[in-house]
Amino acid sequence: RSGQGDLAYTAATYSEQQFAGYRLLAVPSVDNRGINLPAQAFDGEKGNDFTADPLVRQAIQVGLDREKMIAHVLNGYGAPAYSVCDGTPWASPESPVVYDPDAAGQFLDQAGWVLGADGVREKDGVPARLNLLYPVGDSVRQALAAETANQLSELGIAATIEGVGWDTAYDRAQQEPLVWGWGAHTPMELYAIYHTAPGSDSAAYSPYSNPQVDAYMDQALSAASLEESYAYWQAAQWDGTTGILEDVPWVWLVNVDHLYWVRDGLHVSEQKLHPHGHGWSIVNSVDQWTWGE
């Protein structure tokens, strides 16, 4: 606003603002936002009885309109997310899903969650409810939580949202969905999120475990090269019989474009796919930036 900077990072919630002498640059990313769905029943410490049912998780997966989220929350600056690694060589080509609210309703019906007169589904007298957590101070994740809750209500799932600090978010995510941000130039993101943690019966960030998924990832780490590991990472996502894509322990929502205000006349070099958060890829090639008309 003062004109002292040549380039400044901004968020989608501010993208409609205008500043004389600057243009908005949008860079595609693998910087995704998604929610974990605890895939194990509550055992007194972790798990969630509602999301433990794979049919419920599959219903949420196909019942969310990601394009609507991009329009409503990101002002159009983003892409649908179907995995933690969209657009990378190790992403499974089977990851994309089609938005299908009718199929979502059928999954919930099959799971025994019957739509009530008040629009909320019930099973054995228990209403279908979810509380979605988001990090306090993150306006984009808050808006995504609200949009997700609204769309879940259309499926008959009563959803609320709650802002939390990171001091409690990790622990609470063992029982409740949290809006996370991930995405990096390494398949180890898959390992961190989905592989059973050493000495535990589930993955580190959300209750989930699949021995076959673990085995594929272990094979990937033992591969002779990164390129040879791709097939194993993809098989962990889906091998034609089992995998992350069928288990749906996380539902990925959007890949957010990285947005920057750039001074007129400054030519930023061509950008690679930006990662989540801390890479600051925009300046990795600053030696290739130029000035001109």
Secondary structure as the mmCIF struct_conf table of DSSP 4:
data_model
#
loop_
_struct_conf.conf_type_id
_struct_conf.id
_struct_conf.beg_label_comp_id
_struct_conf.beg_label_asym_id
_struct_conf.beg_label_seq_id
_struct_conf.end_label_comp_id
_struct_conf.end_label_asym_id
_struct_conf.end_label_seq_id
BEND BEND1 GLY A 3 GLY A 3
BEND BEND2 ASP A 6 ASP A 6
STRN STRN1 LEU A 7 THR A 10
HELX_RH_3T_P HELX_RH_3T_P1 ALA A 12 TYR A 14
TURN_TY1_P TURN_TY1_P1 SER A 15 GLU A 16
TURN_TY1_P TURN_TY1_P2 ALA A 20 GLY A 21
STRN STRN2 TYR A 22 VAL A 27
STRN STRN3 SER A 29 SER A 29
STRN STRN4 ASN A 32 ASN A 36
BEND BEND3 GLN A 40 GLN A 40
BEND BEND4 GLY A 44 LYS A 46
TURN_TY1_P TURN_TY1_P3 ASP A 49 ALA A 52
BEND BEND5 ASP A 53 ASP A 53
HELX_RH_AL_P HELX_RH_AL_P1 PRO A 54 GLY A 63
HELX_RH_AL_P HELX_RH_AL_P2 ARG A 66 VAL A 73
BEND BEND6 LEU A 74 LEU A 74
TURN_TY1_P TURN_TY1_P4 ASN A 75 GLY A 76
STRN STRN5 GLY A 78 PRO A 80
BEND BEND7 TYR A 82 SER A 83
TURN_TY1_P TURN_TY1_P5 VAL A 84 GLY A 87
BEND BEND8 THR A 88 THR A 88
TURN_TY1_P TURN_TY1_P6 PRO A 89 TRP A 90
BEND BEND9 ALA A 91 ALA A 91
TURN_TY1_P TURN_TY1_P7 PRO A 93 GLU A 94
HELX_RH_AL_P HELX_RH_AL_P3 PRO A 101 GLN A 110
TURN_TY1_P TURN_TY1_P8 ALA A 111 GLY A 112
STRN STRN6 VAL A 114 LEU A 115
HELX_LH_PP_P HELX_LH_PP_P1 GLY A 116 GLY A 116
TURN_TY1_P TURN_TY1_P9 ALA A 117 ASP A 118
BEND BEND10 GLY A 119 GLY A 119
STRN STRN7 ARG A 121 LYS A 123
TURN_TY1_P TURN_TY1_P10 ASP A 124 GLY A 125
STRN STRN8 VAL A 126 PRO A 127
STRN STRN9 ARG A 129 PRO A 135
TURN_TY1_P TURN_TY1_P11 VAL A 136 GLY A 137
HELX_RH_AL_P HELX_RH_AL_P4 SER A 139 GLU A 154
TURN_TY1_P TURN_TY1_P12 LEU A 155 GLY A 156
STRN STRN10 ALA A 158 VAL A 164
HELX_RH_AL_P HELX_RH_AL_P5 TRP A 166 ARG A 172
TURN_TY1_P TURN_TY1_P13 ALA A 173 GLN A 175
BEND BEND11 GLU A 176 GLU A 176
STRN STRN11 LEU A 178 LEU A 178
STRN STRN12 VAL A 179 TRP A 182
BEND BEND12 HIS A 185 THR A 186
TURN_TY1_P TURN_TY1_P14 PRO A 187 PRO A 187
HELX_RH_AL_P HELX_RH_AL_P6 MET A 188 TYR A 194
BEND BEND13 HIS A 195 HIS A 195
STRN STRN13 THR A 196 THR A 196
HELX_LH_PP_P HELX_LH_PP_P2 ALA A 197 ALA A 197
TURN_TY1_P TURN_TY1_P15 PRO A 198 GLY A 199
BEND BEND14 SER A 200 SER A 202
STRN STRN14 ALA A 203 ALA A 203
BEND BEND15 ALA A 204 PRO A 207
HELX_RH_AL_P HELX_RH_AL_P7 PRO A 211 SER A 222
BEND BEND16 ALA A 223 SER A 225
HELX_RH_AL_P HELX_RH_AL_P8 LEU A 226 GLN A 237
BEND BEND17 GLY A 240 THR A 241
BEND BEND18 GLY A 243 GLY A 243
HELX_RH_AL_P HELX_RH_AL_P9 ILE A 244 ASP A 247
BEND BEND19 PRO A 249 PRO A 249
STRN STRN15 TRP A 250 VAL A 256
HELX_LH_PP_P HELX_LH_PP_P3 ASP A 257 ASP A 257
STRN STRN16 HIS A 258 ARG A 263
TURN_TY1_P TURN_TY1_P16 ASP A 264 GLY A 265
STRN STRN17 LEU A 266 HIS A 267
HELX_LH_PP_P HELX_LH_PP_P4 VAL A 268 GLU A 270
HELX_LH_PP_P HELX_LH_PP_P5 LYS A 272 LEU A 273
STRN STRN18 HIS A 274 HIS A 274
BEND BEND20 HIS A 276 HIS A 276
HELX_RH_3T_P HELX_RH_3T_P2 GLY A 277 GLY A 279
HELX_RH_3T_P HELX_RH_3T_P3 SER A 281 VAL A 283
TURN_TY1_P TURN_TY1_P17 ASN A 284 SER A 285
HELX_RH_3T_P HELX_RH_3T_P4 VAL A 286 GLN A 288
STRN STRN19 THR A 290 TRP A 291
#
